[in-house]
Amino acid sequence: MLLHTFSHIPGIGNTTEQRLWDSGITTWSKLQKKPDIVPRLSSREIVENLALSQKFLGHDPHFFTKRLKRADVWRLFPHFRASTAYLDIETTGLGDSADITTIALYDGREVKTYINGRNLESFVDDVMEFKVLVTYNGISFDIPFIERFFKTKLDHAQIDLRYVLARLGCKGGLKGCEKQMGINRGTLDGIDGAFAVLLWREYERYDNESALETLLAYNTEDTVNLERLLVEAYNRNVAKTPFAEELYLPFPSCPQLIFQPDAEIVSLIKQHYC
């Protein structure tokens, strides 16, 4: 989609971009041949920005995320998919003194999980292998929390699905968006971040491995579903463009999930705390 995108060029918004498409200017190469077609921008500005776009395509996602609206960063996904990871964290709370309990990191093939007290410190090295991070509300929560907790900086380009999905009319948090997109969580339906705190508490107090496995199953589900949501959002967005047929992405298959929720533990915690 980036090769059809002009709204990352300063001075070109979504309306002007649509007008260019309607006039037959549908790719960077076509605009390069008619750089004087954009009102209020000089031919030199157009040519220079297109040259930069070509230079950073496939190499530097920051060039595009810094210039696109947060709701439009879905456009870079296919070009950087091989260096993209999906990320979700669980914590003991929302305050500055809260801890990270578990993290799930998914690269589209394999899910890695990190547990406080076991292998949590390995996360920082692993996440640095990627250029793009996909989250839900990660710009406001996950990424700042991680940076504060590990005292590090995650200088990744970000696709925050909160903004991408809101443009499509999907709101109500990650779980609400999943339901609107037709994703069913089965045994994990109804479990949320607050319940995840209780699962960790059950594990920490009573060394209950079933509670930990259920928490990891929940954390993993959050993370894996981000790819499904992004692909669905991508396809719904390109369906509104003249390029829907050529740019359509197949729905991803679900990876083999190691952790399974324990229905008895879920029921027990609901009885005790909810």
N, C-alpha and C positions, 0 to 999 in steps of 0.2 A: 504493500500500500504506500510505502514511502515514496516510491518512484512516481506515484500519482499525486503526491501531497505537495501543496504550495503554502499551506497556512503556517508553516514553520518559518517562512521568510518574513522578516519584519515589514509590516505595511500591508500584508495580505491576510485577511481574515477568512472565516468560513464562507461568508457570502461571496466575496470576490473569487475565492477558490471555486465555488459552484458555478459562477459565471464563466470562468475559464474552461471548466469541463464542458459546459453547455455550448461553448463556442468552438469546441474541438481541440482545445489545448489540454490534453489529458496526461501528459508525461513531462518529466524534466527536459527531455530532448526536444520536445515540441515547443516548450516555452523558451528554450535556448535559441531556437530559430526565430522567435518573434518576441524578443525581450522588451520591446517598446509597447507591448499591448496592455500592460498593467498601469492604470492611472496612478499618478502621484509617486511612481517609482521610476528611476532612471534605468536605462538599459544596462548601465555599468553595475548598478546595485543588483539587478536580477542575475546577470552573468556571474558576478562574484559569489552571490549566495548559492547559486546552483553548483558552482565549482566546489565550494566548501561542502555542500551536501554530498556530492559525489565522493569527495575525499574521505568523509567520515562514515559513509554508508558501510555497515558491516564491521566497523572498527570502534567507533566511539558513540555509544547510545546517548551519552550526555549531551552531545550536540543537538540532538532532536528533543530530548525530554525538557531541556532548558528553554526551548523555543515553542514547543507545543503546549496547549492548554492541558491541564491534568486529565480532563475527560477525553482528550484526543491521543494520549500516548499509546493506546492500543495499536496504533498504526505501525509502530516499530517492531512489534512482536515477531513476525515471521523472519525478519532480517537478523534478529539477535536471539532466536529461540535456542540455539545450541549453547549459548552462554547465559541462559536464563535459569533462575531457581525460584521456587515457590516457598514461601516462608511464613510460619506462624509460631507464636510463643504462647506459653501458659505461665501465669504468675500467681503469687500469693495475694495479690491485691493490685490497686492502681496507684498507690502513693509512692513517693520517692524512696521510702524504706522497704518497699516490697521486693521480693526476690523472683528471679526466673526459676520455674520448677522444671519445665521441659521445653524443648524446641524441636520442631520437625522441619526438615529441609528436603525439598524434592526437586530433582532436576529433569523430570519428565520420564525418567526410567527407574530410578531407585530412590527410596525414602531413607534418609538418615535421621535418627533421633538422638537427642542429647538430654541427659538426666542430671539434675543437680545432685552433687555428691558422688557422681560416677564419672561421666565423660563430658560434662558441660563445657569445659575449657577448650575442648577440641573444635567446638563450633566456629570460633573466630578464624582459625586457619582454613577450615573447609569452605566457609562462605566467601572467602576472598578469591576463590577459584572462578567466581561468576562476575559478570558485568552488569546484569539486570536482576533486580529482585521484584517479585510479584507478591503483593500482600492485599489484605483488606483492612483499610484504615492504618496501614503501616507508617505512612508519613507522620501521622499524629501520635501513634502509640507504639507499635512494635519496634520501629527503628530507633526512636529516641530512647526507649526503655533499654534496648540492647546496648546502645552506645554508653548510656549512663552506668549500666550494670557491669559491663566489661571494661569500662574506661577506654573505649576505642572509638574509631570513626569508620562507619560504613559508607564509603564514598561510591556507592553503586547508583546507577540510574534506576528509577523506581516506576513501576506501574502499579498504582494504588487503585484497586478495583472499586473502592468506595465511590470514586469520582466517575469512573468509566460506566459503572452500572447505574448510577444516579441519572446520568444523561439519558439512559434508556428507560427511565421510570422505575427502576428497581431500587427500593430502599428498605429500611427495617433491619439493618445489620446483615452480617454474613448469612445467618440462618434464614432470614426473611428473603434475601435475594436467591438463595438456593431453592427455596420453595417456589418462588416465582419463575425460576428457570427449570423447574421440574425435577430437581434433585432430591431423592428420598434417602434419609439417613438410617432408616431401619431402627435397630435397637438404640442407636444414639439420638434418635429424634427427641427433642425437648431438653436435651442436655446443653448447657451454655457455659460461659466462662465462670460464672459464680459456682456452678456445680463442679467445675474442674478444680476449683480451690478446695472443695470438700473432698474430692477424690485424693488430692495430694495430702490433705490433712489425715485422711484415713490411712494412707500408705505410711506417712511419716510417724504417726503415733503408734500404729499397731504392726508396722512392717508388713503391711498387707500387699503382697505382690499382685493380687488380682485387681486391687484398686489402682495400682500403678499401671498395669497393663490396660485397664479401661481408660485411664487418662491418656496414655500414649495412643490408643485407638482413636480417641476423640481428637487429639492434637494432629494425628496423621490425617484423619478425615478432613479436618479443616484445611490442611495444606494441599492435599491431592485435589480437593474440589476447586481450588483456586485455578488450576489449569483448565478444568472443565468450564468454569465460569468465564475465563478469559477467552477461550475458543468460541464459546457461544456468543459472548459480547462482540468479539471480532466479526463473526459472521453476520450478526444482526446489524452491525454498523456498515459493513461493506455492502449489505443488501440495499442500503440507501444510496449507493453510489452507482456509477455506470460500469463498475468493474466487478460486480458481484460474482458472476460466473467464473471468471478467471482466478479470483482471489479466495474463493471459498476454501475453508480448512476442514478436513474430516474431524469428527468428534473423537477425542483421545480415548483410548482404552484405559481401564483402571489397572494400575499396577497390582501385583500381589502384595497384599497387606499382611504383615507379620502379626500385628497385634489385633486381638479381638476383644470387644467389650464383654464384661461379665454381667449378665442381666440380674443376677442375685445381688451383686454389689450395688448396682444402680438402685434396685428396689430397697435394699437395706438403708442406703444413705438417704433416700427420699423419705423413708419412715422416720429416721432419726432427726433429720435436719430440716426437711422441707414441709 
